[in-house]
Amino acid sequence: VQLQASGGGLVQAGGSLRLSCAASGRTISSYTMGWLRQAPGKEREFVAGISWSGTFTDYAESVKGRFTISKDNAKNTVYLQMHNLKPEDTAIYYCAGGSYHYTGGRKTGMDYWGKGTQVTVSS
């Protein structure tokens, strides 16, 4: 499956952005989908995930209550709605799918990746 993230940009603290991830090649209805991010000089980290059925969602503690992951199987697209953005949310955001990969017990990757989209939050 090929994934292409979009929707990033520059926003002031407290603002909102919605990221989209268009999938091609295979239907996302068969996969767990997720968003991960990597800030300069930092390790890649898990942000949010959604089960193949869309029934279950999972979030990093740092984004709970501010970010919402969703998917539209008919459009083969995954979304990440981000509210109340903070400067520490600045990173490249990657859409990913498949099974999680773990480093030191933390989710740090998935089977399939796309090109990321830059999110910059100014203070």
ChimeraX commands (.cxc) that place a marker at each C-alpha (Angstrom):
marker #1 position 0.00,0.00,0.00 radius 0.5
marker #1 position 1.28,3.48,-0.89 radius 0.5
marker #1 position 0.56,6.35,1.49 radius 0.5
marker #1 position 0.72,10.09,0.93 radius 0.5
marker #1 position 0.24,12.52,3.78 radius 0.5
marker #1 position -0.84,16.11,3.26 radius 0.5
marker #1 position -2.31,19.03,5.15 radius 0.5
marker #1 position 0.67,20.17,7.15 radius 0.5
marker #1 position 1.68,23.78,7.49 radius 0.5
marker #1 position 2.54,26.64,9.80 radius 0.5
marker #1 position 0.04,27.49,12.52 radius 0.5
marker #1 position 0.07,29.54,15.69 radius 0.5
marker #1 position -0.15,27.90,19.08 radius 0.5
marker #1 position -3.76,27.11,19.88 radius 0.5
marker #1 position -4.64,26.65,16.23 radius 0.5
marker #1 position -5.88,23.62,14.33 radius 0.5
marker #1 position -4.87,21.54,11.34 radius 0.5
marker #1 position -6.28,18.46,9.68 radius 0.5
marker #1 position -3.89,16.02,8.11 radius 0.5
marker #1 position -4.99,13.62,5.41 radius 0.5
marker #1 position -3.44,10.40,4.23 radius 0.5
marker #1 position -4.47,9.07,0.84 radius 0.5
marker #1 position -3.80,5.38,0.32 radius 0.5
marker #1 position -3.45,3.55,-2.96 radius 0.5
marker #1 position -2.62,0.06,-4.01 radius 0.5
marker #1 position -4.67,-1.64,-1.31 radius 0.5
marker #1 position -7.69,-0.80,0.74 radius 0.5
marker #1 position -7.03,0.59,4.21 radius 0.5
marker #1 position -10.04,-1.28,5.54 radius 0.5
marker #1 position -7.73,-4.26,5.97 radius 0.5
marker #1 position -5.11,-2.45,8.03 radius 0.5
marker #1 position -4.51,-0.78,11.32 radius 0.5
marker #1 position -3.56,2.76,10.41 radius 0.5
marker #1 position -1.58,5.27,12.38 radius 0.5
marker #1 position 0.17,8.58,12.56 radius 0.5
marker #1 position 3.68,8.96,13.90 radius 0.5
marker #1 position 5.88,12.03,14.09 radius 0.5
marker #1 position 9.51,12.94,14.34 radius 0.5
marker #1 position 10.87,16.24,15.56 radius 0.5
marker #1 position 14.44,17.38,14.78 radius 0.5
marker #1 position 16.92,15.62,17.02 radius 0.5
marker #1 position 14.26,13.40,18.55 radius 0.5
marker #1 position 13.18,9.83,18.10 radius 0.5
marker #1 position 10.14,8.99,16.05 radius 0.5
marker #1 position 7.08,8.64,18.23 radius 0.5
marker #1 position 3.59,7.26,17.99 radius 0.5
marker #1 position 0.78,9.82,17.84 radius 0.5
marker #1 position -2.46,7.99,17.10 radius 0.5
marker #1 position -3.77,4.73,15.72 radius 0.5
marker #1 position -7.07,3.32,14.50 radius 0.5
marker #1 position -8.04,-0.30,14.08 radius 0.5
marker #1 position -8.89,-1.79,10.69 radius 0.5
marker #1 position -12.60,-1.68,11.60 radius 0.5
marker #1 position -12.38,1.86,12.90 radius 0.5
marker #1 position -13.80,0.67,16.19 radius 0.5
marker #1 position -10.72,1.20,18.34 radius 0.5
marker #1 position -8.48,4.23,18.58 radius 0.5
marker #1 position -5.32,4.83,20.55 radius 0.5
marker #1 position -3.45,8.05,21.33 radius 0.5
marker #1 position -0.20,9.16,22.83 radius 0.5
marker #1 position -0.74,10.77,26.23 radius 0.5
marker #1 position 0.65,14.04,24.92 radius 0.5
marker #1 position -2.12,14.43,22.34 radius 0.5
marker #1 position -5.14,12.89,24.09 radius 0.5
marker #1 position -8.08,15.26,24.07 radius 0.5
marker #1 position -6.54,17.40,21.33 radius 0.5
marker #1 position -6.08,15.04,18.37 radius 0.5
marker #1 position -8.61,12.74,16.70 radius 0.5
marker #1 position -7.81,10.01,14.22 radius 0.5
marker #1 position -10.47,8.81,11.80 radius 0.5
marker #1 position -10.75,6.95,8.54 radius 0.5
marker #1 position -13.02,6.93,5.52 radius 0.5
marker #1 position -12.78,3.51,3.92 radius 0.5
marker #1 position -14.82,4.61,0.92 radius 0.5
marker #1 position -12.23,7.29,0.17 radius 0.5
marker #1 position -9.34,5.09,1.31 radius 0.5
marker #1 position -8.17,7.98,3.45 radius 0.5
marker #1 position -7.08,8.46,7.04 radius 0.5
marker #1 position -7.31,11.76,8.87 radius 0.5
marker #1 position -5.72,13.36,11.90 radius 0.5
marker #1 position -7.63,16.33,13.25 radius 0.5
marker #1 position -5.43,18.40,15.52 radius 0.5
marker #1 position -6.72,21.09,17.85 radius 0.5
marker #1 position -5.05,23.32,20.43 radius 0.5
marker #1 position -1.69,22.81,18.81 radius 0.5
marker #1 position 1.42,23.46,20.86 radius 0.5
marker #1 position 4.98,24.31,19.79 radius 0.5
marker #1 position 6.05,20.86,20.98 radius 0.5
marker #1 position 3.77,19.35,18.33 radius 0.5
marker #1 position 6.16,20.66,15.68 radius 0.5
marker #1 position 7.42,17.68,13.69 radius 0.5
marker #1 position 7.18,15.81,10.44 radius 0.5
marker #1 position 4.03,13.71,10.60 radius 0.5
marker #1 position 3.94,10.36,8.88 radius 0.5
marker #1 position 0.99,8.23,7.94 radius 0.5
marker #1 position 1.61,4.53,8.35 radius 0.5
marker #1 position -0.23,1.23,8.27 radius 0.5
marker #1 position 0.01,-2.44,9.09 radius 0.5
marker #1 position 1.46,-3.94,12.24 radius 0.5
marker #1 position 3.24,-1.82,14.83 radius 0.5
marker #1 position 6.99,-2.03,15.32 radius 0.5
marker #1 position 8.31,-1.50,18.82 radius 0.5
marker #1 position 11.51,-0.07,20.25 radius 0.5
marker #1 position 11.99,-0.39,23.96 radius 0.5
marker #1 position 8.30,-1.17,24.34 radius 0.5
marker #1 position 7.21,1.95,22.49 radius 0.5
marker #1 position 5.48,2.08,19.11 radius 0.5
marker #1 position 8.00,3.59,16.73 radius 0.5
marker #1 position 6.96,2.34,13.34 radius 0.5
marker #1 position 4.61,0.31,11.19 radius 0.5
marker #1 position 4.94,-1.93,8.17 radius 0.5
marker #1 position 4.05,0.69,5.55 radius 0.5
marker #1 position 5.10,4.34,5.38 radius 0.5
marker #1 position 4.50,7.35,3.23 radius 0.5
marker #1 position 6.26,10.66,2.83 radius 0.5
marker #1 position 5.62,12.90,5.76 radius 0.5
marker #1 position 4.10,16.33,6.01 radius 0.5
marker #1 position 5.65,19.13,8.06 radius 0.5
marker #1 position 3.69,20.67,10.92 radius 0.5
marker #1 position 5.17,23.78,12.50 radius 0.5
marker #1 position 3.54,25.44,15.50 radius 0.5
marker #1 position 4.75,28.90,16.42 radius 0.5
marker #1 position 4.52,30.27,19.93 radius 0.5
marker link #1:1,2 radius 0.2
marker link #1:2,3 radius 0.2
marker link #1:3,4 radius 0.2
marker link #1:4,5 radius 0.2
marker link #1:5,6 radius 0.2
marker link #1:6,7 radius 0.2
marker link #1:7,8 radius 0.2
marker link #1:8,9 radius 0.2
marker link #1:9,10 radius 0.2
marker link #1:10,11 radius 0.2
marker link #1:11,12 radius 0.2
marker link #1:12,13 radius 0.2
marker link #1:13,14 radius 0.2
marker link #1:14,15 radius 0.2
marker link #1:15,16 radius 0.2
marker link #1:16,17 radius 0.2
marker link #1:17,18 radius 0.2
marker link #1:18,19 radius 0.2
marker link #1:19,20 radius 0.2
marker link #1:20,21 radius 0.2
marker link #1:21,22 radius 0.2
marker link #1:22,23 radius 0.2
marker link #1:23,24 radius 0.2
marker link #1:24,25 radius 0.2
marker link #1:25,26 radius 0.2
marker link #1:26,27 radius 0.2
marker link #1:27,28 radius 0.2
marker link #1:28,29 radius 0.2
marker link #1:29,30 radius 0.2
marker link #1:30,31 radius 0.2
marker link #1:31,32 radius 0.2
marker link #1:32,33 radius 0.2
marker link #1:33,34 radius 0.2
marker link #1:34,35 radius 0.2
marker link #1:35,36 radius 0.2
marker link #1:36,37 radius 0.2
marker link #1:37,38 radius 0.2
marker link #1:38,39 radius 0.2
marker link #1:39,40 radius 0.2
marker link #1:40,41 radius 0.2
marker link #1:41,42 radius 0.2
marker link #1:42,43 radius 0.2
marker link #1:43,44 radius 0.2
marker link #1:44,45 radius 0.2
marker link #1:45,46 radius 0.2
marker link #1:46,47 radius 0.2
marker link #1:47,48 radius 0.2
marker link #1:48,49 radius 0.2
marker link #1:49,50 radius 0.2
marker link #1:50,51 radius 0.2
marker link #1:51,52 radius 0.2
marker link #1:52,53 radius 0.2
marker link #1:53,54 radius 0.2
marker link #1:54,55 radius 0.2
marker link #1:55,56 radius 0.2
marker link #1:56,57 radius 0.2
marker link #1:57,58 radius 0.2
marker link #1:58,59 radius 0.2
marker link #1:59,60 radius 0.2
marker link #1:60,61 radius 0.2
marker link #1:61,62 radius 0.2
marker link #1:62,63 radius 0.2
marker link #1:63,64 radius 0.2
marker link #1:64,65 radius 0.2
marker link #1:65,66 radius 0.2
marker link #1:66,67 radius 0.2
marker link #1:67,68 radius 0.2
marker link #1:68,69 radius 0.2
marker link #1:69,70 radius 0.2
marker link #1:70,71 radius 0.2
marker link #1:71,72 radius 0.2
marker link #1:72,73 radius 0.2
marker link #1:73,74 radius 0.2
marker link #1:74,75 radius 0.2
marker link #1:75,76 radius 0.2
marker link #1:76,77 radius 0.2
marker link #1:77,78 radius 0.2
marker link #1:78,79 radius 0.2
marker link #1:79,80 radius 0.2
marker link #1:80,81 radius 0.2
marker link #1:81,82 radius 0.2
marker link #1:82,83 radius 0.2
marker link #1:83,84 radius 0.2
marker link #1:84,85 radius 0.2
marker link #1:85,86 radius 0.2
marker link #1:86,87 radius 0.2
marker link #1:87,88 radius 0.2
marker link #1:88,89 radius 0.2
marker link #1:89,90 radius 0.2
marker link #1:90,91 radius 0.2
marker link #1:91,92 radius 0.2
marker link #1:92,93 radius 0.2
marker link #1:93,94 radius 0.2
marker link #1:94,95 radius 0.2
marker link #1:95,96 radius 0.2
marker link #1:96,97 radius 0.2
marker link #1:97,98 radius 0.2
marker link #1:98,99 radius 0.2
marker link #1:99,100 radius 0.2
marker link #1:100,101 radius 0.2
marker link #1:101,102 radius 0.2
marker link #1:102,103 radius 0.2
marker link #1:103,104 radius 0.2
marker link #1:104,105 radius 0.2
marker link #1:105,106 radius 0.2
marker link #1:106,107 radius 0.2
marker link #1:107,108 radius 0.2
marker link #1:108,109 radius 0.2
marker link #1:109,110 radius 0.2
marker link #1:110,111 radius 0.2
marker link #1:111,112 radius 0.2
marker link #1:112,113 radius 0.2
marker link #1:113,114 radius 0.2
marker link #1:114,115 radius 0.2
marker link #1:115,116 radius 0.2
marker link #1:116,117 radius 0.2
marker link #1:117,118 radius 0.2
marker link #1:118,119 radius 0.2
marker link #1:119,120 radius 0.2
marker link #1:120,121 radius 0.2
marker link #1:121,122 radius 0.2
marker link #1:122,123 radius 0.2
view
